[in-house]
Amino acid sequence: MAALNVLNFWALLLITVSVCNGWLFENFGAYRNREADEVALWPLPQKFQTSGAAFQLSAASFQIVHAKSSTAGPSCSLLQNAFRRYFDYIFGNVRKHGINQKKVFDSELAELQVLISSSDPECDGYPSLKTDESYQLEVDTPAAVLKAANVWGALRGLETFSQLVYEDDYGAHNINKTSITDFPRFAYRGILLDSSRHYLPLKTILANLEAMAMNKFNVFHWHIVDDQSFPFLSRTFPDLSQRGAYHPYTHVYTPSDVKMVIEFARMRGIRVIAEFDTPGHTQSWGKGQADLLTPCFSGSSPTGTYGPVNPILNSTYDFMTRFFKEVSTVFPDAYIHLGGDEVDFSCWKSNPDIQKFMVQQGFGQDYRKLESYYIQRLLDIVSATNKGYIVWQEVFDNGVKLKADTQLHVWKEKPQYQDEMARITAAGFHTLLSTPWYLNRISYGQDWQGVYKADPQNFNGTTEQKKLVIGGEACLWGEYVDATNLTPRLWPRASAVGERLWSDENVKDLGSAYNRLIKHRCRMVRRGIPAEPLYLGFCPHEYDGL
Amino acid sequence: MAALNVLNFWALLLITVSVCNGWLFENFGAYRNREADEVALWPLPQKFQTSGAAFQLSAASFQIVHAKSSTAGPSCSLLQNAFRRYFDYIFGNVRKHGINQKKVFDSELAELQVLISSSDPECDGYPSLKTDESYQLEVDTPAAVLKAANVWGALRGLETFSQLVYEDDYGAHNINKTSITDFPRFAYRGILLDSSRHYLPLKTILANLEAMAMNKFNVFHWHIVDDQSFPFLSRTFPDLSQRGAYHPYTHVYTPSDVKMVIEFARMRGIRVIAEFDTPGHTQSWGKGQADLLTPCFSGSSPTGTYGPVNPILNSTYDFMTRFFKEVSTVFPDAYIHLGGDEVDFSCWKSNPDIQKFMVQQGFGQDYRKLESYYIQRLLDIVSATNKGYIVWQEVFDNGVKLKADTQLHVWKEKPQYQDEMARITAAGFHTLLSTPWYLNRISYGQDWQGVYKADPQNFNGTTEQKKLVIGGEACLWGEYVDATNLTPRLWPRASAVGERLWSDENVKDLGSAYNRLIKHRCRMVRRGIPAEPLYLGFCPHEYDGL
């Protein structure tokens, strides 16, 4: 994907270093200079040059401004909000501006000019899989310049700029002369949070969107409902949350809540992809929607328990049509995650009506065919809303006929994910990887290293196949996680996934990653995210929560 | 230890149930009634009777008061603070008192009278290993009565009383007619926190002391210094923290901080036992105290690195004498933890002066003898301060001659801790167990169950040997833990240890424990402790932090 990869770049630098007087060049595989260690960029940019020449930034006079030739201006609230956010990150919420109109010295960086070049800066748009997130950043006096085609690249560049600023021993803010050209290796860099196994307060979700932006993630996969609870308040079917949530109003996401999450994410260049998983994982749906789930039988008597969505009733498809019509308007993203994993056939098998239907359809005893029947009708329903879809790998494994633009989400440990990625891409489908990134699974020690080493393109396949890998996703399933422990469990372990998905594939030196990541986690802590320690040590500014 | 154990008690109740009209009796092994489930006592009291008769508590009129015949009164600030704390826990910081002087109805509980019977209630004292923590609680109208010999038993009873209060569906506070006789199974019920691998802010330590009181723990084992940092500010040797802490003033515990921790713990009936581990685990000591550590050699040249405390210099013992003299006055508890674990002999072996000393002393090549030499001199120094000591099991394993009242702390996985407990008690020493309770070790799933099953008296030995087990300690070593993740990692996993050490040995039904513990953790959450979930579900009042 990268035009000029890091190793080639490094080789080129070795040739040119003698003529570039005053520049310090970085080998990404082995960080060596103090400045680079101080700033601890995470994820590492694709191309990065820095020099020992340092400029000071004054909280009283430094400004982030729209460049004169930018197509965006002060009416672009997405950028205005980002300017404020990054100013606060850099100066620690100090507000001195205007009080001290001092002279700007030669060694001082007066401003960062943000230059958006596209005729449409997309200030009011949403990011998508096709979004150009590249940017260029030149830090030099009198002004640094951040160039990007649109606001999305500018957001990534602002994060990088804020990471370049460091405090010297006197507490003064410094930034070194730097030149960066950066773009993501993968277009899809996601985090899954599960608000069904435990309800997650908005505060927790928003804090994690903040942390995602600090790590250049761009997809929030919201596994919003599941067997345990249905906190999504549907205007069309309010009984779903009224009866299916843990509590009908304290443990639900109202339409306003959902809008706030989507807008908060948009301001950070993050897509919100909601998952409404069917036909399995739907116990909570049944509480507020009669006849949606399959009644299970013992012999000829209903047991009173229910299985997956009932695939043989027209009412099921009527419900899904109305429900996904609403979902497609509530969530602006072009994709919906439709689940399709772990369908347990035992209840279907027990049900006499379903047995009859199997015979009528000529499915024999192959319940995968019944599952495919349901999924295909569902996919048609969702397609009619003009949405694309993502499904878990079982949908592919079970032979469901899929639209060419379907994205398959790999999560299982068996068969090996490398083989699954190879099969899916050989069939021409886009895929994203989660198997090595189930961060709900914890163990004692530095497990971020295994997370960091995994690579979604590390499978046997052609270049064409590799190109079908759109990225990956760190999943934090909610069985053992709620607001009390979610954030430190996820960060900085998810940061390892963030660098894997953003930086060049050759950025994989564990020592360099460790040195940068311990500083990056302290940076997150300083910004209010209780990211847990990787190992021994301390932060200059420790977490001051509980 | 228990005069009348739970199963005998239950058998007795089966006989008497017909005459005790209106009482509901609980089999501790299998909770069955809603009232008991609602209140979810944790740890379970030794003897517990409850009835369906419920009384209401009004925040406007309910009072916790000193009984007329109590030897303690309003000048007992320990109890006054506890009254406020438990009033707040019960009513959620509501302050209505005096506004509404309404009539007290028959079905209302007007007050809880706290009756201290000893001539010295110990209001200004410190708890000790010999402290009587037993209490009796009778909840009936018009007033509930909590009887205890001293304030320490009263604190345990107040916690139990607060756990008995539940909210009905209308949010009204209720308590059922109840009779409890309670006392701890073990006298030593500890939690180890490690403030060396990561500095722990006071706020974090105090919050965990709060949580300890909620679980009837009574020892805070403060592993205050280690190789990585020396945050204890010694007045005698201020360079130890000045040079050995992560930061000389932001990452230290000043004498005031230490006092505050000790007083905060005392108010909750918790002893503070500081650990100053030598001769190993002392790298940080060497930074602020010249010649304390052994210089390591490569052949005949010093390498510039240092090993354990240098055991052959008189200056070492002079230092230890002055240092432990200070420690013995700073920490009022009768015991100091002296460590003594994991001494690496390689540096001692490399040092020519030590080699000579070994020959002079006739130790041959047995460096365990050198270690014993050091430890025995240290024990004499500490004994001279009139303190008792706790040491890790290696000190016993290495054959150090120990005072009869030495307490040996078992932590190693090999040899099996059951065998070690048997050996130590066979030699007539007191012991406490930590091996199965290293809660820094994490794994995916409900690992609290294994923690809960472990029993410190489960080894082959005589009744006399079993009596030498004074209790146990949950350890949260700090390699991967700081303020960001400590509290949810410790709680409610440590609660499982809390019940094991307090309740009758027959209280071990996992189903009952699960049902009570999920509610107990929600109670901790409501009281502001971010205790993590055991598994699926929700709390009526979720954590509202990050």
Interface residues (C-beta under 8 A of the other chain):
Chain A: R197 H198 Y199 P201 K203 T204 A207 Q228 S229 Y246 H247 T250 H251 N440 R441 I442 S443 Y444 G445 E479 Y480 V481 D482 A483 T484 N485 T487 P488 R489 V525 G528 I529 P530 A531 E532 P533 L534 Y535 L536 G537 F538 P540 E542 Y543 D544 G545 L546
Chain B: R197 H198 Y199 P201 K203 T204 A207 Q228 S229 Y246 H247 T250 H251 N440 R441 I442 S443 Y444 G445 E479 Y480 V481 D482 A483 T484 N485 T487 P488 R489 V525 G528 I529 P530 A531 E532 P533 L534 Y535 L536 G537 F538 P540 E542 Y543 D544 G545 L546
